[in-house]
């Protein structure tokens, strides 16, 4: 059974976005995504200061099965990366919504507006069951 948090928003690329404060979004991959990838063995994170557009690559995740891009669910500027993942990539498997987060982005126009086009937990659940 896939774990889906209700207080975050989801992209159709299986990234989640959580509002940290008025202008900051925390991003990671969903439980569904990490379970499809299998055991995560390496995470490549972007540089702080990188500006990304919605759906642009933030880095890659390598598992025992494949290498996948991580896409930004919103446009913004990288203000923080989870450097713990460099030594402990398995955190993405163990706690995809907790210690397995990947980056924080500063967004223009406010965090609420930035996530407005993403899926709610219920919508994402229906999407993954299709």
N, C-alpha and C positions, 0 to 999 in steps of 0.2 A: 504494500500500500504506500502510495506516495504521500509524503508530508507536504502540506500546503499551508503556509502561514496566512492568516487573514489580514494582518496589519501591514502588509507589503503589497506592492504592485508587480506585475509580471509582464515580460515581453514574450512575443511568440517565438523568440530565439532561446527562451528558457532562462533568461536572467531575471533577477528580482531587484527591485528598487525600494529602499526604505527611507522615509523622511527622517533626517537626523535633526535638522533645525530649519528655519525659514528659507535658507538658500543652499542647503546641503543634502545630497542624496548618497546613501551607502548602497553599493552594488555587489552582488554575488551571483552565483548560479543556483538554480533551484534544486531541490531534493531530487526531482524527476531527472534533471540533467545529469547530476553526479551519479545517479544510479544507472543511467544509460551508458555513461562513460566507463564505469568500473573504477578500479583502484587508481587514484590520481598519484602520479609519480613526479610531476614537475609543473610549476606554475610560472609563467612569464608575465610580469606586471609592467605597466607603463611608467614612464618618468613623471614625477610631480611637475605640474605646469603644462602638461600636454592638454591641448584643447581637442575635444572630440565632438563629432556630430552624432545625432541619434542613429543607431545601427552601425556605427563605425567600430572597428576592432579596438579593444582595450588591451589585448594581449592574447596569450594562448594557454591552454591547459593540455597537458600530456598525460594520458592514462596508459595502462598496459595494453589497451585496445587501439587507441588512436590519438591524434593531436587535433584539437578543436580550437577555433577562435572564440574569444569571449567578446560579445558585442555590447556596446553601451546602450542601455535602454532609453537614455535621455542625452541631450546635448549638454556639455559642461566642460569644466576645467578640472583636471585631477589635482586634488589638494592633499590627498593622503593615500598611501598604499599599505596593504597588510603585509609587511615584510616577514611576519612569522611564517607565511606560506612558502618562502624561499627554502627554509630548512624543514618545514613540516607541511608539505603539500597535502598530506592525508587529512588535514583539518577540513578541507573542502568536502571530503566524504563523511567525516565524523560529525561536523556541525556546519552544514552549508548556510544556515541562517544565523549562526553565531560567530564563533572564532574563524570560520571559513570564509568570511566576507573578503572581498578583493580590493575595492577602491572606494574612496569618497570623492564626489564631484561637487564643485560649486556650480550652481545653475543660475542663469539669469531669469528674471521674471518670477522667481519664487518656486519653492519645491512643490507646492500643491499643483501649480499650473504645469510643472514639468512632468508629473506622473499622470496627469489627466487623460492622456491618450493610451495608457497602459491597461492591462487586464486586472480586474480585482481577483481575489483568491478564488471566488466561486466561478468566475469566467475562465480563469486559468485551469481550474479543475476540469471543467467541461471541455476545454480545448485539449487537454492531455488525454482525455478519455475517448476522443474522436478516433 
